[in-house]
């Protein structure tokens, strides 16, 4: 069984994330969505809230597992028995950072393979930070996130 690890902060999960998860699920037998604790980033949503949002938004996906982590990604990959990491690329600006992270992970574990996926065009501009900005100004972000998580966003 070939599994892929899709890490991120998912603060909150967006339609772009769901697009990557669904498409990765067609390629791999299993997709492990790994929610980073990311204390340094000071997320808007708690780790448990982010995991719950992902669970609600991926209920239709048969082959998704959700885990959380607060260690090196390559160590998590070993723990979940995979060497494949999925990363999303929205724009050229993402590429430099993601390439650097991919090389860093490969330097820590030469068996790690990073696969970069682009979201479909309609989701290419969506980021969690855009959603958080809209939320902080009490704007409508319902077109950017899965409908299943809207009640949780309304609470913020």
FENQUINOR-V802585 format. One record per helix or strand of 3 or more residues. SS is the DSSP state (alpha for helix, beta for strand). FROM is the first residue (numbers start at 1). LEN is the number of residues. Records with the same first field share a line. If there is no record, write none. Layout:
SS=FROM-LEN  FROM-LEN
//
This chain:
beta=3-6  30-7  64-6  84-5  113-5
alpha=15-13  39-3  47-11  73-7  92-17  121-3  128-9  147-8
//
